[in-house]
Amino acid sequence: MPETSDAVSSRRHSFFEDLQLLIVILLGVVSVATAYVSFEAALYGGQQAAAYSRGGAAQTEAESIYLEANQQYVQDAETLTRLSEYQIEMEGTDPDVAAAASEKYDQLYFTSVSEDLDAAIAWAQAENEADPTAYTDPQASEDYQYALFGAWSDADTAAKALLAQGDEANQYSDRLTLNTVLMAIALFLLGIAAVIRNRRAQWILIGVSSAIFLLALGLTVIVPFTWF
C-alpha cells in the first residue's frame, strides 16, 4: 500500500529531528573532502619542489653557458683588436714590418677566428664600405650574437618557465592548504555539535560549519585537478 503524504512528511520530519544522524553524514562528507583537498595540496607541493629543483639546475646550466659564451666574446674582442693592429702595420711603409704583420695576421685569423666571427667580420666590412662615415663593429652582428648567446637564451627561458611552474604549483598548494584548514574548522564545529544537547546550538553549529565547508569547497573547485 503506497505511503500517504503524511507518512512521508513524518519521515522527513524525523530525519531532521535526529540531528545526530545529520551530523554524522556531514562529518563523513567533510572528512572525505578534507582528505581529498589535503591530498591535492600534497601533490602540488611535490610538483613545486620538482619544478624548483629542475628550474634551479637549468638556471645553473644557463649561467654556465653564458659565462662560456661571454668568455668567447671577450676573446673575440681581443682577437679583433690584434687583427686591427696587424692591419695598421700591414699598411705601413716598412715592407719588412708589413710582411711580418701579414704573416701574423693570417696565422691569427686561421687559429682564432671562428666561422661565426668570420661571417661577422665580412658583414662589418660590407657595412663599413657602404657607409664609411660610421664604424660597424663585427661583434654587433645579430647573427654572431645569437650564435654565441643563443644557447644561453634558450636555456635561460627554459629555466624561467620551470621556475614559473614551481611558483604556480606553490600558489595552488597554499590555497589548498588554506581550504584544508577551513574544512578542519568545519569538522571541529560539527564535532562540537555532535556532543552538545542544545538543539538550537546544534543547528547554529551545523549552519556555520556547513557555510565554512561550502566556502572551502567552492575555493577548491576553482583549483585545477592534478593526479601526479
ZAMARGU-4260 file (C-alpha; in steps of 0.2 Angstrom, whole numbers, plus 5000, padded with zeros to 4 digits):
<rodrens>
0) 5000/5000/5000 | 5008/5017/4995 | 5013/5029/5009 | 5002/5044/5012 | 5009/5061/5011
5) 5008/5062/5030 | 5019/5047/5032 | 5032/5054/5020 | 5031/5071/5029 | 5033/5062/5046
10) 5049/5053/5039 | 5057/5069/5033 | 5052/5077/5050 | 5060/5063/5060 | 5076/5064/5049
15) 5079/5082/5053 | 5074/5079/5071 | 5088/5066/5073 | 5102/5078/5072 | 5115/5065/5077
20) 5112/5056/5060 | 5113/5073/5050 | 5129/5077/5059 | 5137/5060/5056 | 5133/5062/5037
25) 5140/5079/5037 | 5155/5073/5046 | 5158/5059/5034 | 5156/5071/5019 | 5168/5084/5026
30) 5180/5071/5031 | 5181/5064/5014 | 5183/5081/5006 | 5196/5086/5018 | 5206/5071/5014
35) 5205/5075/4995 | 5210/5093/4997 | 5225/5088/5008 | 5230/5075/4995 | 5229/5088/4981
40) 5239/5100/4991 | 5252/5087/4994 | 5253/5084/4975 | 5255/5102/4971 | 5268/5103/4985
45) 5278/5089/4976 | 5276/5097/4959 | 5283/5114/4966 | 5298/5105/4974 | 5301/5096/4957
50) 5299/5111/4947 | 5310/5122/4958 | 5324/5108/4958 | 5324/5107/4939 | 5322/5126/4937
55) 5337/5128/4948 | 5348/5115/4939 | 5343/5123/4922 | 5347/5140/4928 | 5364/5135/4934
60) 5367/5127/4917 | 5361/5143/4908 | 5373/5153/4919 | 5387/5141/4914 | 5383/5143/4896
65) 5383/5162/4897 | 5400/5163/4906 | 5407/5152/4892 | 5399/5162/4879 | 5405/5179/4887
70) 5422/5172/4888 | 5422/5168/4870 | 5415/5186/4867 | 5430/5194/4876 | 5442/5183/4867
75) 5435/5188/4850 | 5436/5206/4855 | 5454/5204/4859 | 5457/5195/4843 | 5449/5209/4833
80) 5460/5222/4842 | 5475/5212/4837 | 5469/5210/4819 | 5467/5229/4818 | 5484/5232/4824
85) 5491/5220/4812 | 5481/5228/4798 | 5489/5245/4803 | 5506/5238/4802 | 5502/5230/4785
90) 5498/5247/4778 | 5514/5254/4784 | 5529/5260/4774 | 5541/5247/4780 | 5540/5232/4769
95) 5548/5220/4782 | 5536/5225/4796 | 5521/5224/4784 | 5527/5207/4778 | 5529/5201/4796
100) 5512/5209/4801 | 5504/5200/4786 | 5510/5183/4792 | 5505/5186/4810 | 5488/5192/4803
105) 5485/5176/4793 | 5491/5165/4807 | 5480/5173/4820 | 5465/5173/4808 | 5467/5155/4805
110) 5469/5150/4823 | 5457/5162/4832 | 5443/5167/4821 | 5428/5155/4821 | 5416/5154/4807
115) 5403/5165/4816 | 5416/5178/4819 | 5422/5177/4801 | 5405/5180/4795 | 5403/5194/4807
120) 5419/5202/4800 | 5413/5200/4782 | 5396/5208/4787 | 5405/5223/4796 | 5417/5226/4781
125) 5402/5227/4770 | 5393/5239/4781 | 5409/5250/4783 | 5411/5250/4764 | 5393/5255/4762
130) 5394/5269/4775 | 5412/5274/4778 | 5406/5288/4790 | 5401/5276/4803 | 5411/5262/4810
135) 5402/5245/4812 | 5409/5233/4825 | 5409/5215/4819 | 5403/5209/4836 | 5387/5220/4834
140) 5381/5207/4821 | 5365/5199/4827 | 5369/5183/4819 | 5385/5182/4828 | 5377/5187/4845
145) 5364/5173/4843 | 5377/5160/4838 | 5386/5165/4854 | 5372/5168/4866 | 5358/5159/4858
150) 5360/5143/4868 | 5361/5153/4884 | 5345/5162/4879 | 5336/5146/4876 | 5342/5138/4892
155) 5338/5154/4902 | 5320/5154/4895 | 5318/5136/4899 | 5324/5139/4917 | 5312/5153/4920
160) 5297/5143/4913 | 5301/5129/4926 | 5303/5141/4940 | 5286/5149/4934 | 5278/5132/4935
165) 5285/5130/4953 | 5278/5147/4958 | 5261/5142/4951 | 5261/5125/4960 | 5266/5134/4976
170) 5251/5145/4974 | 5239/5131/4972 | 5247/5121/4986 | 5245/5136/4998 | 5227/5139/4993
175) 5223/5120/4995 | 5231/5121/5012 | 5220/5135/5017 | 5205/5126/5011 | 5211/5111/5022
180) 5211/5122/5037 | 5194/5129/5033 | 5187/5111/5032 | 5196/5106/5048 | 5187/5120/5056
185) 5171/5114/5049 | 5175/5097/5056 | 5179/5104/5073 | 5162/5113/5074 | 5152/5098/5068
190) 5161/5088/5082 | 5155/5100/5095 | 5138/5099/5088 | 5138/5080/5090 | 5141/5081/5109
195) 5131/5095/5115 | 5112/5093/5118 | 5105/5110/5115 | 5096/5109/5099 | 5097/5127/5094
200) 5116/5127/5097 | 5117/5112/5086 | 5108/5120/5072 | 5119/5135/5073 | 5135/5125/5073
205) 5128/5114/5059 | 5124/5130/5049 | 5141/5139/5052 | 5151/5123/5049 | 5141/5120/5033
210) 5144/5138/5027 | 5163/5136/5030 | 5163/5120/5021 | 5154/5126/5006 | 5166/5141/5005
215) 5181/5129/5006 | 5173/5118/4993 | 5170/5132/4981 | 5188/5138/4983 | 5194/5120/4980
220) 5184/5118/4964 | 5192/5133/4955 | 5209/5125/4958 | 5214/5113/4943 | 5214/5095/4947
225) 5230/5086/4947 | 5234/5067/4949 | 5253/5066/4948
</rodrens>
